[in-house]
Amino acid sequence: MPRGIRLADARTLSYAEYGSPSGDPVLFLHGFPASQKEAALWHDAARRHSVRIIAPDRPGIGLSSYQPGRRFLDWPADVVQLTQHLGIASCHVLATAGGSPYALACLRAFDSGNGAMSGRQLSIKGTAIVSGIYPSSLGASRVQLSTRIALWIVGHIWFLLVPLLEWFMGKPARRDPELFKSRIMREADSRPLVDKKCLANPAFGAGFVESARHAFAGGARGVAYEAGLMGRAWCFDLDVIDGSRVFLFQGGFDEACPADMARKAHAKLAGSVLKVYEYEGHLSLLARRQDEVLDALLSNFKIS
């Protein structure tokens, strides 16, 4: 069940927990368009690895309050308040797809060398990024053309997307779940075969849809704004981040977030480890490699 805390600026930050309540804490940063409910797909794997997953909705997503003008670098302050509320001084971070810039922003903020949040730091034991997205400055020539166009448009005029997105996705998400499901699954037609097979699995497909549906619980504005953030410059460089405890997992068939961009990000994140699964896609990597991701995250990044 979703829970919530009241932040210092009076906003609400909603979150949910999965896995083992007494396990090693892992902060789960959901993808896009997704929500805290994406972490439910990792529940069984988390229990197998004695992991306590803490999955917040980002501002404007799900049941979390909208935060006007937010940036990626504003997210760590919310994380600090959430972990302090839960009595957590250190944790691992697991980010999927659109959660990757938020995970990297946390690493930048809590790095003592950067001193961005001196005296309010959270100790991050390690970070795993699965099917991650990376700055467009690294080159997005292999990203689907429709995706590149959409990101450029919403990056500059995201506010024009709000009424359209609310009509097409927001209202069905709250009033007609079957219509919402049909619309979001229609997008699967353009995905690689490996991703289509995962979405055809009843449990994974249902969890994928429910995570996206919950993202619109408070309306479409937060989803549209987050899309805009991803279409613009990140406002921080990867090469200033200590990558020594960062593991990047990417699928060779991932057309949404190509492996070439992950390789360039790996080169900038000094000390990071990159594992490319040549025959996995964007979603199949999330669906079929959970145990390997958690093994690597919890064992100092040892992987076969």
Secondary structure, DSSP 8 states (H G I E B T S, - for coil): --EEEE-TTS-EEEEEEEE-TTSEEEEEE--TT--GGGGGGGHHHHHHTTEEEEEE--TTSTTS---TT--GGGHHHHHHHHHHHTT-SEEEEEEEGGGHHHHHHHHHHH-TTTTTTTTS--EEEEEEEES----GGG--TTS-HHHHHHHHHHHHHGGGHHHHHIIIIIHHHHH-HHHHHHHHHHGGGGS-HHHHHHHHSHHHHHHHHHHHHHHTTT-SHHHHHHHHHHHS--SS-GGGS--TTEEEEEETT-SSS-HHHHHHHHHHSTT-EEEEETT--HHHHHHH-HHHHHHHHHTTT---
